[in-house]
């Protein structure tokens, strides 16, 4: 599965499992989400944004993940976007959410 396919089809179900009250489901959902995000991160290697030097369609399409995950990490007490495991994507989420057009 390539990075462009990961954005919606795999991340959303894994995110919901990460918020499960059942610990096993929460652990599995978080693990699956991080694996999907790692795949997505591979599309950022050597680039500022997914499209290169400027924000593009894929940035817009997956940008909500960072916003939604950050808010829900606090609520559920689950660290979904692990800065050590996905450092490029973590930095990208921070930069993306700070863009004036997004913020």
N, C-alpha and C positions, 0 to 999 in steps of 0.2 A: 504494500500500500504506500503510495507516494505522499509527500507532504501536503499536496493540494487536496487530496482526498480525506486527510485526517481532520480537517477543520471542523466539520459538523457531524459526520456520520459516526465517528468513534468517540469523540470527546464528550459529547452531551450525555450519553448513557453512563459513561464512566464517572462523570461529575456527580450525577444523581446517586450512584452507588457509593461514592465517597462520603455522602451525607447520611448514609444509612445509620439507623440506631443499632443495627446488628454489627458488631465489631468485625467479624470476618468479611462481611460485604463491604464495609468501609475500607478495610485494608486492601482488599482486592480492587475496589474501584479506584482508590488512590494510586495503586501500583499501575493499573491499566492506563489511567489518565496520564501519569508521568511518562509511560512508554510512548503513548500517542504524541505527547508534547515534545518528546525527544526526537521523534520522527519529523514533526513539524519544524523543530529547531534546525534540522539539517538543511532546510531550504534557506536559512539565514546566513550560513557560513560565507564569510567574506563580503557580506552586504550590510548596509545600514537598515534597509527595509527589504521585504520579500521581493519587491520589484527592482531593487537596486538602490539608487541614491534618493529616490523620491517615493512617497507613499503611493501605493497602488491598490488594486482591487482585493488582492489576497490580504493585505494589511487591514483593510476595512472589514473584510469577511471574517477574520479571526480575532480582531481587536476586542470584541465583546468578551471573549474568553478571559482575558486578563482582568478586565473590569469586574466581571461577574465572580470570577474565582477569588479575587482579592477581598471582595465584600463578604463572600460566604466563608472564607477561611476564618474570619473573625467570629462569625456566628457559630460555625460548627466546630471550631478548634482543630481544624485539619489543615496541614500545610500541603497544599496541592502543587504550588509552583515553587519547587525547591531550587533555590538559587545556585546551589552547588551541583545539582544534577543537570539543570538546563540553564547555564549561565547566560548564553546568548539570548535565549527567549526571555529570560527574566529582565535583562537590560532592555530588550525590545519592548516588552510590555510597559516598562517604566517610561521610556521615551515616547511611545505611542500615546499613552494616556496623558502625557504632558503637552502634546501638540495643541496649539490654540484652536484649530479647527475641530478637534475631538473633545477637548476639555470644555 
